[in-house]
Amino acid sequence: MIATQLTGGMEAMRESWTDDRLDDLAKRMDAGFERVDVDLRELRGEMKAGFERVDGEFRASRGEVRSEMGQLDARIGELNARFDACYRVLLKSSVSTVVALLGLIGTLTLTRV
């Protein structure tokens, strides 16, 4: 009978202890999850601000790139004009060479006759 009373008392004490411990664990877990939620909200805010800053930098860079592209287009236009001038000089010198050779052939042909 004493053993039954002791065992019954121990089980009641263990259940009470376990319930209190579980309640304490639940409270600590709730507090921990609340801290995680707060941290996540702060992190989201920081990330959003960071992305907005990077987007702003990209927008500013895009304007600079467009300006540089305009200058590059102008320089390519200048190079095209130079190539066109070189082509005209080459064409004129080729035509002049052909005319000179034809004149030489004509002269040599006429002097032999």
NORHU-V938337 format. One record per backbone hydrogen bond with DSSP energy under -1.0 kcal/mol. CO is the residue of the C=O (numbers start at 1). NH is the residue of the N-H. E is the energy in kcal/mol with one decimal. If there is no record, write none. Layout:
{{CO/NH/E} {CO/NH/E}}
//
This chain:
{{1/5/-2.2} {2/6/-2.7} {3/7/-2.7} {4/8/-2.8} {5/9/-2.3} {6/10/-2.2} {7/11/-2.4} {8/12/-2.1} {9/13/-2.3} {10/14/-3.1} {11/15/-2.7} {12/16/-2.3} {13/17/-2.8} {14/18/-2.9} {15/19/-2.7} {16/20/-2.5} {17/21/-2.6} {18/22/-2.9} {19/23/-2.5} {20/24/-2.6} {21/25/-2.9} {22/26/-2.8} {23/27/-2.3} {24/28/-2.5} {25/29/-2.8} {26/30/-2.6} {27/31/-2.4} {28/32/-2.6} {29/33/-3.0} {30/34/-2.2} {31/35/-2.2} {32/36/-2.3} {33/37/-2.8} {34/38/-2.4} {35/39/-2.8} {36/40/-2.8} {37/41/-2.3} {38/42/-2.5} {39/43/-2.8} {40/44/-2.7} {41/45/-2.2} {42/46/-2.6} {43/47/-2.9} {44/48/-2.7} {45/49/-2.3} {46/50/-2.5} {47/51/-3.0} {48/52/-2.4} {49/53/-2.1} {50/54/-2.6} {51/55/-2.8} {52/56/-2.1} {53/57/-2.2} {54/58/-2.5} {55/59/-2.4} {56/60/-2.3} {57/61/-2.7} {58/62/-2.6} {59/63/-1.6} {60/64/-1.8} {61/65/-2.9} {62/66/-2.4} {63/67/-2.1} {64/68/-2.6} {65/69/-2.8} {66/70/-2.0} {67/71/-2.0} {68/72/-2.5} {69/73/-2.6} {70/74/-1.9} {71/75/-2.2} {72/76/-2.5} {73/77/-2.2} {74/78/-2.0} {75/79/-2.3} {76/80/-2.6} {77/81/-2.1} {78/82/-2.1} {79/83/-2.7} {80/84/-2.5} {81/85/-2.1} {82/86/-2.7} {83/87/-2.7} {84/88/-2.2} {85/89/-2.3} {86/90/-2.7} {87/91/-2.7} {88/92/-2.8} {89/93/-2.7} {90/94/-2.3} {91/95/-2.6} {92/96/-2.6} {93/97/-2.2} {94/98/-2.4} {95/99/-2.7} {96/100/-2.5} {97/101/-2.5} {98/102/-2.6} {99/103/-2.4} {100/104/-2.4} {101/105/-2.7} {102/106/-2.6} {103/107/-2.6} {104/108/-2.7} {105/109/-2.3} {106/110/-2.5} {107/111/-2.3}}
//
